[in-house]
């Protein structure tokens, strides 16, 4: 099963760090090669600037990697909190979100093809006050809403999908981790 909450910007930060390290390595090779050859007066003045640039690249790489690691740590903490408060497994949710048609009506982060415009986007659900405009936001209420929306709001457009309470618990864990 895929890892929950893969983020493209984390991959970008890691790639920036690797690219910066590669750039520094190339600069250091160029400086080393210049130092082995007889140095002309006009190139001698450029060597300190190249070393300074190499140092800057190292610092940029370190910052990019540190920021990427911090973001990854926060994401893993969000997943752990979601697992704890719902008792569900967010790694199983992608299958259910697709099987029960959630992806057809909602935009759901991290779910391929989940770009529906019928229902509200489901990013940041844990921070919302109400679910479906009628239930206080709690793990128990979210699970109950996912299983039987018309039972809580008869005029809702969200249908009963046939999802079981256990599957809804996994979906709730995923949604709270986003």
Number of C-alpha atoms within 10 A of each C-alpha: 7 8 8 20 19 13 13 9 11 18 12 14 20 20 16 19 23 16 14 21 19 15 17 21 15 13 18 16 12 13 17 12 10 15 12 8 8 9 12 9 8 8 11 13 11 12 17 12 11 16 15 12 15 21 15 14 21 19 15 16 24 18 15 21 20 15 15 20 15 13 16 16 12 11 18 15 13 19 22 15 15 24 20 12 14 22 15 20 21 26 17 18 22 21 13 17 22 15 12 13 14 20 22 17 16 20 21 23 20 15 16 11 13 19 16 16 12 12 15 12 16 14 17 12 18 21 10 12 13 15 17 19 11 12 15 14 17 18 18 13 17 27 22 19 23 25 21 20 21 15 12 14 15 11 9 12 12 18 13 14 14 12 17 14 15 14 22 23 26 25 27 31 31 29 21 25 23 21
